[in-house]
Amino acid sequence: MAFDWQGRFDGDEALYHRIFQRVKNTNDFSDVSENAFAIHGFAVDEGVRRNKGRVGAAKSPDIIRKNMSNFPVVQADFRLLDFGNVVCENQNLEASQEDFATKVSEVLKKGGKSVGLGGGHEITFAHYSGMRKAFPNAKIGIINFDAHFDNREPENGLASSGTGFWQIAQEGPINSLHIGIQRNSNTLKLFDTAHQLGMNYILAEELFFENLPRLYIEVNRFLESVDVLYVTICMDVFNAAIAPGVSASAYNGMMADPAFMNLYRHILASQKLKALDVAEVNPEFDIQDRTARLAACLVNELFMV
C-alpha cells in the first residue's frame, strides 16, 4: 500500500511547498527523470535477526517518511518519487535484496538519485548491488557512517546486517571509507579484515571540529579516486542520547554537531553522489521519534544540496 503523505498545508504556491506536496507515489520507472529523487523503503530486518541484533527496523520506512513530510522544499526543480517498500517474505533476505537492487538500478539508469529508507543495514549490499547493475564498469565508492565495519564472514553461509562489506569485497576490489568506527565495537579480527580488504576508515574519536581540515583532505582523496558515490548511514553511529532507536545503541557514539554536519554536507555536495540510505532505525526502541527524525533530517540534507 502506498504511503499517505500528509503535512501542514500553508498554500499552493511554490514558496509554501513542503515535501509532502511534491511527492508522487508510483510504480512506473518512466516517471524518473534526470536528478529526480526516488525513494525505496527497505522494510526488512531479517539480516538484523541473523546478526543477533534487536529486530524492529522493518517497521521504520513509513515512520521516516512521516518525519520527512513537513520539511520545506528549497530547490525549485525538486522532484520526489516514492516507489513504496520492499519487504522480506519467508525470511528470504536474499530475494528482498535482489528486488531492491533491481529497482534501484532502474532509477539510476534513468539518471535519478536513489534514496533508501531502512530497515536493517543489510540494505548496504542491496543498494550497492543496484549501483553495480546500473554502473557495471564504474569504480563505485562507498562512504559508510557506522560504528561497525560490517565485514563479518557469513555464519553457516547466511548473510546478515553485519556481512555487507565482506560480501561486496567478494565481488572485486572494495573502495570504501568508513566514518565513525568505534574501537570498542569491533574485534581485532574485524579491524584485521578491514586492513586485509583495503577498507579505509576514520575513527569516531577523530571526528572533532579542529580536525576537520585533515578529514577534508582524506575525504577528498577518496572522492577523487572513485567514479560514482554511494553513502550509507547506520544510525547506530550516533550517540544513544540522540539516536536511541537502533538495533545496537552506542553510549559514546557521535553527535550530529557542527563537525559532523560540515563533513557530511561536504560529502553530499559531491557531483559523484548517486545514492544514499539510512539504516537501523528501530521504532521499537525509539523515544519520541528521535532516531527517525534524525534519519529524516539527514535525508533532507541531500534534498537541499
Backbone as CSV, one residue per row, in Angstrom:
resi,resn,N_x,N_y,N_z,CA_x,CA_y,CA_z,C_x,C_y,C_z
1,MET,0.843,-1.195,0.000,0.000,0.000,0.000,0.882,1.251,0.000
2,ALA,0.550,2.220,-0.862,1.330,3.451,-0.952,1.181,4.270,0.329
3,PHE,2.257,4.931,0.720,2.230,5.760,1.914,1.395,7.011,1.658
4,ASP,0.596,7.398,2.627,-0.255,8.588,2.521,0.517,9.796,3.052
5,TRP,1.166,10.512,2.155,1.968,11.662,2.537,1.066,12.812,2.978
6,GLN,1.266,13.288,4.190,0.483,14.389,4.729,1.386,15.350,5.479
7,GLY,0.919,16.588,5.635,1.682,17.572,6.385,0.918,18.865,6.517
8,ARG,1.575,19.860,7.040,0.947,21.171,7.213,0.836,21.868,5.864
9,PHE,-0.363,22.280,5.520,-0.609,22.970,4.250,-0.672,24.471,4.482
10,ASP,0.273,25.194,3.881,0.296,26.651,4.004,-0.131,27.353,2.722
11,GLY,-0.160,26.621,1.619,-0.558,27.229,0.360,-0.070,26.430,-0.827
12,ASP,-0.626,26.745,-2.010,-0.283,26.027,-3.234,0.926,26.607,-3.948
13,GLU,1.260,27.856,-3.670,2.384,28.470,-4.349,3.691,27.791,-3.940
14,ALA,4.639,27.776,-4.879,5.899,27.055,-4.665,6.629,27.491,-3.402
15,LEU,6.516,28.756,-3.036,7.214,29.259,-1.858,6.705,28.639,-0.563
16,TYR,5.480,28.087,-0.601,4.892,27.471,0.579,5.152,25.965,0.658
17,HIS,5.684,25.391,-0.407,5.682,23.939,-0.529,6.533,23.241,0.524
18,ARG,5.972,22.145,1.001,6.686,21.193,1.839,6.803,19.889,1.055
19,ILE,7.646,18.996,1.549,7.936,17.786,0.794,6.675,17.009,0.440
20,PHE,5.717,16.902,1.363,4.538,16.084,1.089,3.763,16.582,-0.131
21,GLN,3.940,17.852,-0.488,3.239,18.414,-1.633,3.936,18.126,-2.959
22,ARG,5.135,17.590,-2.887,5.917,17.369,-4.109,6.242,15.898,-4.350
23,VAL,5.615,15.013,-3.590,5.877,13.577,-3.744,4.860,12.955,-4.694
24,LYS,5.339,12.047,-5.499,4.444,11.257,-6.341,4.656,9.784,-6.031
25,ASN,3.607,9.113,-5.556,3.673,7.658,-5.381,3.538,7.009,-6.746
26,THR,4.428,6.087,-7.050,4.424,5.498,-8.380,5.042,4.107,-8.361
27,ASN,4.733,3.342,-9.391,5.413,2.075,-9.660,5.984,2.080,-11.072
28,ASP,5.939,3.246,-11.721,6.322,3.380,-13.121,7.683,4.067,-13.219
29,PHE,8.697,3.332,-13.653,10.041,3.898,-13.717,10.195,4.912,-14.847
30,SER,9.219,4.992,-15.738,9.270,6.027,-16.767,9.035,7.413,-16.167
31,ASP,8.565,7.473,-14.925,8.393,8.751,-14.237,9.725,9.358,-13.822
32,VAL,10.770,8.553,-13.777,12.077,9.026,-13.319,12.718,9.902,-14.385
33,SER,13.175,11.070,-13.974,13.881,11.976,-14.867,15.236,12.329,-14.262
34,GLU,16.053,13.011,-15.032,17.395,13.365,-14.595,17.355,14.131,-13.272
35,ASN,18.114,13.634,-12.299,18.276,14.257,-10.981,17.027,14.237,-10.101
36,ALA,15.975,13.543,-10.520,14.836,13.344,-9.621,15.271,12.389,-8.505
37,PHE,14.714,12.570,-7.328,14.990,11.670,-6.219,13.932,10.572,-6.182
38,ALA,14.382,9.358,-5.935,13.463,8.222,-5.891,13.667,7.454,-4.600
39,ILE,12.593,7.319,-3.831,12.632,6.614,-2.551,12.230,5.162,-2.727
40,HIS,12.993,4.287,-2.092,12.576,2.902,-1.899,12.708,2.580,-0.419
41,GLY,11.619,2.176,0.202,11.698,1.713,1.576,12.199,0.280,1.611
42,PHE,13.065,-0.012,2.557,13.586,-1.371,2.737,13.046,-1.873,4.067
43,ALA,11.828,-2.384,4.025,11.122,-2.812,5.239,11.549,-4.223,5.618
44,VAL,12.819,-4.335,5.944,13.449,-5.638,6.162,14.399,-5.549,7.353
45,ASP,14.329,-6.520,8.250,15.342,-6.631,9.306,15.724,-8.090,9.553
46,GLU,15.532,-8.919,8.543,15.937,-10.321,8.641,17.443,-10.416,8.880
47,GLY,18.212,-9.513,8.258,19.653,-9.526,8.459,20.039,-9.180,9.883
48,VAL,19.258,-8.303,10.518,19.499,-7.966,11.921,19.232,-9.192,12.795
49,ARG,18.152,-9.896,12.502,17.833,-11.113,13.262,18.963,-12.119,13.137
50,ARG,19.455,-12.316,11.917,20.547,-13.260,11.698,21.823,-12.811,12.419
51,ASN,21.964,-11.495,12.583,23.161,-10.941,13.219,23.003,-10.799,14.731
52,LYS,21.907,-11.375,15.240,21.634,-11.400,16.683,21.412,-10.000,17.265
53,GLY,20.852,-9.101,16.438,20.538,-7.752,16.901,19.086,-7.630,17.323
54,ARG,18.687,-6.420,17.714,17.310,-6.155,18.139,16.446,-5.903,16.899
55,VAL,15.502,-6.786,16.637,14.662,-6.627,15.457,13.637,-5.523,15.688
56,GLY,13.067,-5.043,14.601,12.083,-3.968,14.655,12.293,-2.923,13.577
57,ALA,13.482,-2.923,12.960,13.799,-1.912,11.949,12.950,-2.044,10.695
58,ALA,12.342,-3.200,10.479,11.492,-3.385,9.296,10.310,-2.422,9.298
59,LYS,9.965,-1.900,10.463,8.813,-1.005,10.574,9.174,0.462,10.344
60,SER,10.421,0.742,10.045,10.864,2.137,10.055,10.598,2.957,8.796
61,PRO,10.559,2.396,7.575,10.457,3.277,6.399,9.311,4.276,6.441
62,ASP,8.120,3.827,6.813,6.980,4.755,6.822,7.097,5.785,7.942
63,ILE,7.730,5.424,9.052,7.914,6.390,10.141,8.929,7.457,9.733
64,ILE,9.946,7.067,8.979,10.887,8.060,8.451,10.170,8.960,7.455
65,ARG,9.341,8.375,6.599,8.565,9.193,5.659,7.723,10.239,6.403
66,LYS,7.049,9.799,7.458,6.206,10.721,8.238,7.019,11.901,8.738
67,ASN,8.239,11.623,9.169,9.088,12.686,9.704,9.757,13.527,8.618
68,MET,9.690,13.081,7.376,10.196,13.867,6.247,9.153,14.827,5.706
69,SER,7.884,14.519,5.912,6.785,15.152,5.181,6.763,16.669,5.263
70,ASN,7.062,17.225,6.420,6.885,18.656,6.640,8.102,19.511,6.334
71,PHE,9.200,18.919,5.921,10.372,19.727,5.593,10.059,20.642,4.408
72,PRO,10.540,21.868,4.444,10.273,22.787,3.328,11.070,22.417,2.088
73,VAL,10.481,22.651,0.947,11.168,22.454,-0.327,11.982,23.707,-0.615
74,VAL,13.272,23.558,-0.857,14.139,24.726,-1.056,14.739,24.791,-2.465
75,GLN,14.585,23.734,-3.238,15.082,23.731,-4.609,13.900,23.792,-5.581
76,ALA,13.935,24.728,-6.505,12.798,24.955,-7.401,12.460,23.731,-8.239
77,ASP,13.474,22.967,-8.636,13.244,21.817,-9.512,13.148,20.499,-8.745
78,PHE,12.888,20.576,-7.450,12.828,19.378,-6.610,11.706,18.447,-7.062
79,ARG,12.065,17.174,-7.288,11.092,16.141,-7.629,11.378,14.912,-6.781
80,LEU,10.336,14.338,-6.183,10.495,13.164,-5.332,9.466,12.117,-5.714
81,LEU,9.956,10.948,-6.067,9.103,9.810,-6.414,9.222,8.763,-5.317
82,ASP,8.104,8.186,-4.945,8.097,7.172,-3.890,7.641,5.848,-4.482
83,PHE,8.557,4.885,-4.521,8.271,3.575,-5.103,7.841,2.547,-4.056
84,GLY,7.490,3.009,-2.859,6.964,2.095,-1.857,8.044,1.295,-1.162
85,ASN,7.632,0.184,-0.562,8.528,-0.616,0.273,8.814,-1.982,-0.321
86,VAL,10.053,-2.402,-0.189,10.449,-3.791,-0.434,10.329,-4.519,0.902
87,VAL,9.704,-5.691,0.895,9.531,-6.454,2.127,10.260,-7.794,2.000
88,CYS,10.355,-8.480,3.120,11.027,-9.785,3.168,10.002,-10.855,3.507
89,GLU,9.813,-11.781,2.603,8.861,-12.864,2.815,9.593,-14.167,3.121
90,ASN,9.064,-14.900,4.086,9.597,-16.219,4.446,11.081,-16.176,4.810
91,GLN,11.490,-15.057,5.420,12.875,-14.864,5.873,13.885,-14.972,4.725
92,ASN,13.414,-14.704,3.504,14.287,-14.785,2.328,14.941,-13.424,2.093
93,LEU,15.967,-13.143,2.878,16.671,-11.872,2.787,17.245,-11.653,1.397
94,GLU,17.817,-12.689,0.836,18.495,-12.561,-0.451,17.539,-12.115,-1.557
95,ALA,16.303,-12.622,-1.531,15.311,-12.230,-2.533,14.933,-10.765,-2.382
96,SER,14.791,-10.297,-1.138,14.432,-8.895,-0.917,15.580,-7.982,-1.327
97,GLN,16.812,-8.398,-1.095,17.957,-7.600,-1.524,18.021,-7.507,-3.046
98,GLU,17.751,-8.599,-3.729,17.764,-8.603,-5.194,16.642,-7.730,-5.745
99,ASP,15.472,-7.788,-5.109,14.347,-6.957,-5.527,14.704,-5.483,-5.387
100,PHE,15.276,-5.114,-4.253,15.674,-3.738,-4.012,16.727,-3.295,-5.033
101,ALA,17.711,-4.145,-5.271,18.789,-3.815,-6.207,18.252,-3.567,-7.614
102,THR,17.322,-4.394,-8.045,16.756,-4.247,-9.387,16.022,-2.918,-9.531
103,LYS,15.252,-2.551,-8.517,14.507,-1.291,-8.570,15.446,-0.091,-8.515
104,VAL,16.459,-0.169,-7.692,17.445,0.909,-7.616,18.131,1.108,-8.958
105,SER,18.504,0.017,-9.599,19.216,0.124,-10.872,18.366,0.809,-11.936
106,GLU,17.056,0.574,-11.920,16.165,1.215,-12.887,16.161,2.724,-12.692
107,VAL,16.171,3.161,-11.444,16.211,4.596,-11.144,17.517,5.207,-11.631
108,LEU,18.616,4.559,-11.301,19.927,5.106,-11.627,20.180,5.134,-13.133
109,LYS,19.702,4.147,-13.842,19.892,4.112,-15.296,19.193,5.275,-15.985
110,LYS,18.152,5.795,-15.353,17.407,6.918,-15.932,17.902,8.266,-15.420
111,GLY,18.991,8.255,-14.672,19.587,9.499,-14.212,19.043,10.026,-12.909
112,GLY,18.180,9.238,-12.256,17.667,9.649,-10.956,18.656,9.369,-9.847
113,LYS,18.359,9.889,-8.665,19.170,9.618,-7.485,18.374,8.741,-6.535
114,SER,19.010,7.697,-6.055,18.332,6.692,-5.240,18.451,7.016,-3.757
115,VAL,17.307,6.935,-3.056,17.267,7.159,-1.614,16.628,5.939,-0.963
116,GLY,17.370,5.281,-0.070,16.857,4.096,0.605,16.521,4.400,2.048
117,LEU,15.360,3.921,2.488,14.937,4.074,3.875,14.885,2.696,4.510
118,GLY,15.889,2.396,5.377,15.921,1.099,6.035,15.300,1.174,7.410
119,GLY,14.951,0.014,7.867,15.417,-1.313,7.560,16.811,-1.525,8.163
120,GLY,17.181,-2.821,8.194,18.489,-3.198,8.680,19.602,-2.774,7.739
121,HIS,20.853,-2.832,8.226,21.969,-2.406,7.385,22.323,-3.442,6.327
122,GLU,21.547,-4.488,6.233,21.650,-5.366,5.070,21.226,-4.646,3.801
123,ILE,20.672,-3.429,3.956,20.367,-2.592,2.798,21.636,-2.247,2.029
124,THR,22.797,-2.254,2.697,24.047,-1.867,2.043,24.352,-2.748,0.847
125,PHE,24.324,-4.059,1.040,24.633,-4.946,-0.075,23.588,-4.817,-1.172
126,ALA,22.338,-4.610,-0.791,21.266,-4.450,-1.774,21.473,-3.175,-2.592
127,HIS,21.768,-2.078,-1.916,21.926,-0.798,-2.614,23.172,-0.827,-3.503
128,TYR,24.260,-1.377,-2.958,25.476,-1.493,-3.757,25.229,-2.353,-5.005
129,SER,24.481,-3.435,-4.844,24.194,-4.311,-5.982,23.414,-3.568,-7.056
130,GLY,22.506,-2.678,-6.642,21.791,-1.852,-7.600,22.719,-0.895,-8.319
131,MET,23.668,-0.336,-7.582,24.672,0.539,-8.198,25.493,-0.231,-9.229
132,ARG,25.882,-1.449,-8.868,26.688,-2.258,-9.778,25.919,-2.600,-11.055
133,LYS,24.620,-2.884,-10.925,23.794,-3.160,-12.107,23.729,-1.938,-13.025
134,ALA,23.631,-0.752,-12.422,23.475,0.470,-13.207,24.799,0.964,-13.787
135,PHE,25.883,0.758,-13.040,27.204,1.253,-13.462,28.213,0.104,-13.450
136,PRO,28.058,-0.865,-14.353,28.880,-2.080,-14.294,30.373,-1.846,-14.508
137,ASN,30.722,-0.753,-15.166,32.133,-0.504,-15.472,32.733,0.622,-14.640
138,ALA,31.956,1.140,-13.704,32.423,2.275,-12.905,33.116,1.795,-11.632
139,LYS,34.002,2.637,-11.119,34.611,2.390,-9.821,33.700,3.021,-8.772
140,ILE,32.976,2.169,-8.046,31.968,2.625,-7.106,32.610,2.852,-5.737
141,GLY,32.469,4.058,-5.227,32.953,4.367,-3.896,31.810,4.339,-2.898
142,ILE,32.091,3.833,-1.700,31.086,3.781,-0.636,31.626,4.517,0.584
143,ILE,30.872,5.499,1.057,31.173,6.118,2.344,30.135,5.617,3.329
144,ASN,30.621,4.980,4.384,29.765,4.333,5.367,29.932,5.018,6.717
145,PHE,28.878,5.711,7.165,28.873,6.250,8.521,28.358,5.160,9.449
146,ASP,29.220,4.645,10.293,28.846,3.463,11.075,29.834,3.265,12.210
147,ALA,29.325,2.757,13.319,30.212,2.376,14.416,30.908,1.055,14.124
148,HIS,30.369,0.285,13.166,30.854,-1.067,12.881,31.349,-1.180,11.442
149,PHE,32.289,-2.097,11.215,32.797,-2.339,9.869,31.812,-3.125,9.010
150,ASP,30.957,-3.931,9.623,30.030,-4.797,8.879,30.770,-5.644,7.838
151,ASN,31.904,-6.205,8.263,32.703,-7.035,7.356,32.885,-8.459,7.896
152,ARG,31.885,-8.925,8.641,31.923,-10.298,9.145,31.761,-11.299,8.001
153,GLU,32.364,-12.441,8.161,32.085,-13.531,7.225,30.753,-14.163,7.603
154,PRO,29.943,-14.530,6.616,28.623,-15.110,6.914,28.741,-16.370,7.768
155,GLU,27.848,-16.492,8.750,27.789,-17.698,9.567,26.882,-18.713,8.900
156,ASN,27.385,-19.930,8.738,26.613,-21.004,8.097,26.143,-20.605,6.702
157,GLY,26.942,-19.761,6.059,26.628,-19.357,4.695,25.521,-18.328,4.578
158,LEU,25.037,-17.792,5.714,23.923,-16.853,5.685,24.423,-15.417,5.869
159,ALA,24.098,-14.563,4.916,24.437,-13.150,5.025,23.575,-12.504,6.096
160,SER,24.029,-11.345,6.597,23.279,-10.651,7.640,23.532,-9.156,7.516
161,SER,23.044,-8.412,8.503,23.294,-6.968,8.521,24.762,-6.659,8.782
162,GLY,25.515,-7.640,9.257,26.922,-7.421,9.573,27.904,-7.936,8.534
163,THR,27.400,-8.405,7.384,28.286,-9.025,6.391,28.400,-8.234,5.088
164,GLY,27.728,-7.079,5.012,27.613,-6.377,3.738,28.931,-6.088,3.049
165,PHE,29.897,-5.578,3.788,31.148,-5.193,3.142,32.023,-6.404,2.829
166,TRP,31.905,-7.467,3.604,32.571,-8.714,3.242,32.003,-9.226,1.917
167,GLN,30.681,-9.169,1.753,30.040,-9.625,0.519,30.489,-8.780,-0.670
168,ILE,30.532,-7.471,-0.482,30.958,-6.584,-1.567,32.382,-6.904,-1.983
169,ALA,33.244,-7.172,-1.003,34.650,-7.460,-1.294,34.824,-8.755,-2.071
170,GLN,33.865,-9.683,-1.964,33.967,-10.935,-2.706,33.735,-10.735,-4.205
171,GLU,33.173,-9.585,-4.569,32.872,-9.318,-5.975,33.988,-8.564,-6.679
172,GLY,35.020,-8.184,-5.940,36.139,-7.460,-6.529,36.707,-6.476,-5.521
173,PRO,37.703,-5.695,-5.932,38.315,-4.725,-5.009,37.258,-3.787,-4.428
174,ILE,37.338,-3.548,-3.144,36.380,-2.700,-2.461,36.943,-1.293,-2.305
175,ASN,36.111,-0.302,-2.546,36.521,1.091,-2.428,35.603,1.750,-1.404
176,SER,36.019,1.736,-0.156,35.136,2.213,0.906,35.887,3.062,1.917
177,LEU,35.146,4.005,2.494,35.650,4.838,3.581,34.608,4.797,4.688
178,HIS,35.011,4.344,5.866,34.105,4.135,6.985,34.365,5.201,8.044
179,ILE,33.344,5.989,8.357,33.495,7.120,9.260,32.677,6.873,10.533
180,GLY,33.345,6.976,11.680,32.655,6.783,12.954,32.932,5.455,13.611
181,ILE,33.911,4.719,13.102,34.242,3.400,13.636,34.626,3.508,15.117
182,GLN,34.056,2.606,15.915,34.320,2.574,17.351,35.302,1.446,17.693
183,ARG,36.310,1.774,18.476,37.278,0.748,18.893,36.600,-0.342,19.730
184,ASN,35.626,0.050,20.554,35.014,-0.926,21.451,33.820,-1.651,20.832
185,SER,33.615,-1.453,19.537,32.502,-2.138,18.856,32.981,-3.101,17.775
186,ASN,34.299,-3.227,17.620,34.851,-4.097,16.581,36.023,-4.889,17.155
187,THR,35.998,-6.187,16.982,37.096,-7.022,17.454,38.346,-6.787,16.621
188,LEU,39.471,-7.269,17.125,40.712,-7.175,16.363,40.590,-7.903,15.028
189,LYS,39.809,-8.974,15.009,39.577,-9.701,13.771,38.922,-8.812,12.725
190,LEU,37.928,-8.009,13.139,37.225,-7.131,12.201,38.148,-6.011,11.718
191,PHE,38.989,-5.476,12.612,39.979,-4.488,12.178,40.957,-5.120,11.188
192,ASP,41.394,-6.342,11.489,42.332,-7.030,10.593,41.702,-7.279,9.230
193,THR,40.436,-7.699,9.229,39.731,-7.925,7.960,39.646,-6.619,7.169
194,ALA,39.359,-5.515,7.862,39.300,-4.219,7.196,40.627,-3.889,6.527
195,HIS,41.716,-4.142,7.221,43.036,-3.873,6.659,43.322,-4.797,5.481
196,GLN,42.964,-6.052,5.627,43.215,-7.017,4.556,42.421,-6.677,3.293
197,LEU,41.210,-6.168,3.471,40.345,-5.853,2.323,40.585,-4.456,1.766
198,GLY,41.404,-3.661,2.448,41.671,-2.307,1.986,40.562,-1.323,2.296
199,MET,39.845,-1.556,3.402,38.768,-0.665,3.813,39.367,0.517,4.595
200,ASN,39.237,1.704,4.059,39.733,2.899,4.730,38.766,3.291,5.844
201,TYR,39.273,3.890,6.915,38.355,4.262,7.988,38.854,5.453,8.788
202,ILE,37.891,6.145,9.391,38.130,7.253,10.314,37.432,6.896,11.616
203,LEU,38.169,6.848,12.702,37.585,6.503,13.990,36.651,7.615,14.473
204,ALA,35.654,7.242,15.256,34.723,8.226,15.813,35.470,9.298,16.589
205,GLU,36.519,8.906,17.296,37.256,9.848,18.136,38.044,10.865,17.325
206,GLU,38.180,10.639,16.017,38.901,11.568,15.151,38.011,12.672,14.593
207,LEU,36.706,12.528,14.768,35.780,13.499,14.190,35.484,14.600,15.212
208,PHE,36.306,15.636,15.179,36.072,16.814,16.004,36.462,18.031,15.181
209,PHE,35.925,19.186,15.573,35.978,20.364,14.708,37.394,20.743,14.297
210,GLU,38.314,20.727,15.254,39.692,21.156,14.961,40.389,20.210,13.989
211,ASN,39.852,19.004,13.839,40.470,18.012,12.964,39.872,18.006,11.560
212,LEU,38.876,18.861,11.319,38.198,18.854,10.021,39.139,19.090,8.830
213,PRO,40.099,19.999,8.904,40.984,20.179,7.742,41.648,18.877,7.290
214,ARG,42.120,18.085,8.236,42.746,16.806,7.872,41.717,15.842,7.303
215,LEU,40.521,15.830,7.886,39.487,14.916,7.412,39.007,15.294,6.015
216,TYR,38.929,16.587,5.733,38.557,17.027,4.379,39.549,16.493,3.358
217,ILE,40.819,16.548,3.690,41.856,16.040,2.777,41.661,14.548,2.532
218,GLU,41.402,13.805,3.609,41.215,12.361,3.480,39.972,12.030,2.662
219,VAL,38.885,12.736,2.925,37.644,12.512,2.178,37.828,12.903,0.713
220,ASN,38.449,14.041,0.459,38.651,14.484,-0.924,39.506,13.510,-1.711
221,ARG,40.532,12.973,-1.057,41.382,11.991,-1.721,40.566,10.759,-2.117
222,PHE,39.673,10.365,-1.218,38.825,9.215,-1.520,37.868,9.537,-2.667
223,LEU,37.219,10.687,-2.617,36.262,11.058,-3.663,36.927,11.142,-5.035
224,GLU,38.128,11.642,-5.066,38.849,11.755,-6.336,39.202,10.397,-6.927
225,SER,39.251,9.376,-6.086,39.693,8.054,-6.534,38.563,7.190,-7.108
226,VAL,37.297,7.670,-7.029,36.162,6.858,-7.480,35.399,7.579,-8.581
227,ASP,34.557,6.806,-9.277,33.763,7.369,-10.377,32.375,7.806,-9.928
228,VAL,31.731,6.979,-9.122,30.403,7.289,-8.586,30.410,6.979,-7.089
229,LEU,29.471,7.607,-6.361,29.496,7.523,-4.906,28.149,7.079,-4.351
230,TYR,28.229,6.208,-3.352,27.071,5.757,-2.583,27.379,6.008,-1.109
231,VAL,26.461,6.685,-0.408,26.618,6.983,1.008,25.575,6.206,1.799
232,THR,26.033,5.494,2.819,25.114,4.750,3.675,25.346,5.155,5.130
233,ILE,24.266,5.348,5.863,24.344,5.816,7.247,23.656,4.811,8.155
234,CYS,24.430,4.155,8.984,23.868,3.296,10.019,23.642,4.175,11.241
235,MET,22.406,4.262,11.685,22.080,5.223,12.736,22.727,4.891,14.074
236,ASP,23.293,3.692,14.196,23.979,3.388,15.458,25.343,4.060,15.556
237,VAL,25.716,4.831,14.532,26.948,5.614,14.619,26.780,6.780,15.588
238,PHE,25.516,7.130,15.890,25.238,8.283,16.732,25.065,7.899,18.199
239,ASN,25.287,8.876,19.047,25.131,8.691,20.484,23.698,8.284,20.816
240,ALA,23.553,7.414,21.795,22.234,6.917,22.174,21.298,8.025,22.639
241,ALA,21.842,9.149,23.067,21.002,10.260,23.507,20.198,10.855,22.363
242,ILE,20.777,10.845,21.147,20.061,11.414,20.007,19.544,10.337,19.060
243,ALA,20.015,9.110,19.226,19.542,8.000,18.389,19.353,6.751,19.251
244,PRO,18.331,6.781,20.132,18.098,5.621,21.000,17.459,4.443,20.276
245,GLY,16.774,4.725,19.167,16.024,3.680,18.473,16.811,3.025,17.367
246,VAL,17.795,2.200,17.742,18.607,1.475,16.767,18.719,0.020,17.193
247,SER,19.303,-0.782,16.333,19.436,-2.209,16.640,20.549,-2.476,17.648
248,ALA,21.561,-1.595,17.672,22.678,-1.747,18.620,23.133,-0.357,19.027
249,SER,22.671,0.134,20.171,22.915,1.523,20.564,24.352,1.730,21.046
250,ALA,24.822,2.986,20.937,26.191,3.333,21.316,26.165,4.498,22.292
251,TYR,26.570,4.250,23.524,26.563,5.311,24.527,27.544,6.414,24.169
252,ASN,28.619,6.069,23.437,29.669,7.031,23.119,29.713,7.338,21.624
253,GLY,28.576,7.185,20.950,28.538,7.462,19.522,28.677,8.943,19.219
254,MET,28.749,9.252,17.949,28.948,10.631,17.514,27.677,11.452,17.733
255,MET,27.856,12.749,17.816,26.744,13.677,17.872,26.566,14.314,16.485
256,ALA,25.360,14.760,16.189,25.117,15.470,14.929,25.458,16.942,15.136
257,ASP,26.725,17.178,15.460,27.205,18.511,15.811,27.822,19.183,14.593
258,PRO,28.315,20.432,14.718,28.883,21.111,13.547,30.010,20.350,12.856
259,ALA,30.833,19.643,13.619,31.914,18.880,12.991,31.342,17.823,12.058
260,PHE,30.380,17.042,12.564,29.764,16.014,11.729,29.029,16.634,10.556
261,MET,28.188,17.649,10.811,27.353,18.206,9.754,28.190,18.854,8.656
262,ASN,29.275,19.517,9.021,30.132,20.115,7.991,30.752,19.055,7.099
263,LEU,31.247,17.977,7.703,31.842,16.912,6.911,30.786,16.213,6.061
264,TYR,29.619,15.967,6.643,28.533,15.305,5.928,28.077,16.127,4.724
265,ARG,27.867,17.412,4.932,27.430,18.269,3.823,28.496,18.376,2.739
266,HIS,29.746,18.352,3.155,30.842,18.372,2.182,30.762,17.148,1.271
267,ILE,30.452,16.004,1.841,30.332,14.772,1.056,29.110,14.830,0.145
268,LEU,27.989,15.315,0.681,26.767,15.380,-0.120,26.913,16.305,-1.327
269,ALA,27.809,17.264,-1.242,28.000,18.214,-2.338,28.731,17.610,-3.528
270,SER,29.259,16.407,-3.381,29.985,15.766,-4.476,29.052,15.460,-5.650
271,GLN,29.469,15.844,-6.840,28.691,15.564,-8.050,28.658,14.079,-8.378
272,LYS,29.501,13.311,-7.711,29.553,11.872,-7.972,28.509,11.093,-7.190
273,LEU,27.829,11.746,-6.249,26.867,11.061,-5.388,25.624,10.644,-6.182
274,LYS,25.328,9.348,-6.168,24.187,8.801,-6.896,23.165,8.138,-5.982
275,ALA,23.574,7.766,-4.774,22.667,7.010,-3.902,23.005,7.260,-2.447
276,LEU,21.966,7.250,-1.611,22.128,7.441,-0.174,21.056,6.642,0.551
277,ASP,21.408,6.089,1.699,20.380,5.452,2.514,20.666,5.652,3.994
278,VAL,19.615,5.487,4.792,19.719,5.457,6.251,19.234,4.085,6.699
279,ALA,19.886,3.538,7.719,19.576,2.169,8.138,19.566,2.051,9.649
280,GLU,18.955,0.973,10.118,18.926,0.584,11.531,18.075,1.501,12.417
281,VAL,17.153,2.246,11.818,16.167,2.943,12.645,15.191,1.897,13.169
282,ASN,15.097,1.783,14.483,14.251,0.754,15.092,13.174,1.418,15.957
283,PRO,11.958,1.566,15.416,10.888,2.239,16.152,10.532,1.577,17.485
284,GLU,10.835,0.286,17.621,10.508,-0.428,18.845,11.236,0.164,20.060
285,PHE,12.384,0.799,19.818,13.203,1.321,20.904,13.398,2.831,20.824
286,ASP,12.723,3.471,19.889,12.882,4.911,19.723,12.119,5.667,20.816
287,ILE,12.506,6.893,21.028,11.854,7.759,22.004,11.415,9.030,21.292
288,GLN,10.107,9.263,21.235,9.552,10.454,20.589,10.072,10.627,19.153
289,ASP,10.292,9.525,18.465,10.762,9.541,17.071,12.120,10.239,16.908
290,ARG,12.936,10.266,17.955,14.214,10.971,17.854,15.080,10.416,16.733
291,THR,15.201,9.111,16.696,16.077,8.480,15.706,15.508,8.625,14.308
292,ALA,14.208,8.414,14.177,13.548,8.548,12.873,13.640,9.985,12.373
293,ARG,13.477,10.924,13.293,13.558,12.334,12.913,14.962,12.688,12.453
294,LEU,15.973,12.204,13.163,17.353,12.464,12.762,17.631,11.848,11.398
295,ALA,17.175,10.623,11.179,17.352,9.974,9.879,16.687,10.787,8.774
296,ALA,15.473,11.268,9.053,14.757,12.085,8.067,15.526,13.367,7.767
297,CYS,16.084,13.986,8.803,16.869,15.211,8.618,18.102,14.960,7.753
298,LEU,18.745,13.826,7.951,19.941,13.503,7.168,19.596,13.289,5.700
299,VAL,18.461,12.667,5.445,17.999,12.518,4.060,17.672,13.890,3.469
300,ASN,17.004,14.725,4.263,16.623,16.045,3.771,17.815,16.908,3.412
301,GLU,18.947,16.670,4.084,20.161,17.419,3.724,20.523,17.196,2.262
302,LEU,20.279,15.993,1.761,20.547,15.701,0.349,19.618,16.499,-0.545
303,PHE,18.374,16.653,-0.130,17.404,17.394,-0.942,17.718,18.883,-1.025
304,MET,18.522,19.385,-0.092,18.812,20.814,-0.052,20.104,21.188,-0.773
305,VAL,20.847,20.203,-1.254,22.126,20.487,-1.925,21.874,21.236,-3.236
